[in-house]
Amino acid sequence: MVSVCYNNMRLAAEDLEMENRVHVIDSANLSTGIGLQVLYAAELAASGKDAKDIVKAVSSTICYDIITK
């Protein structure tokens, strides 16, 4: 399921013709989770990783499983 926020950010990047510079990732988390992912992305960028590798690495940390009882 794609979140409304993700879709809005993706559309904004397209409208601004920035889709090659803005990489939108649906974190599947609320504030704390996304904050940790942003810090991880910043660390990867500081270590010289390119956008493609950063998106791949951050995306690999996302768990889309829903736990039900």
Rosetta blueprint (number, residue, H / E / L):
1 M L
2 V L
3 S L
4 V H
5 C H
6 Y H
7 N H
8 N H
9 M H
10 R H
11 L H
12 A H
13 A H
14 E H
15 D H
16 L L
17 E L
18 M L
19 E L
20 N L
21 R L
22 V L
23 H L
24 V L
25 I L
26 D L
27 S L
28 A L
29 N L
30 L L
31 S H
32 T H
33 G H
34 I H
35 G H
36 L H
37 Q H
38 V H
39 L H
40 Y H
41 A H
42 A H
43 E H
44 L H
45 A H
46 A H
47 S L
48 G L
49 K L
50 D L
51 A H
52 K H
53 D H
54 I H
55 V H
56 K H
57 A H
58 V H
59 S H
60 S L
61 T L
62 I L
63 C L
64 Y L
65 D L
66 I L
67 I L
68 T L
69 K L
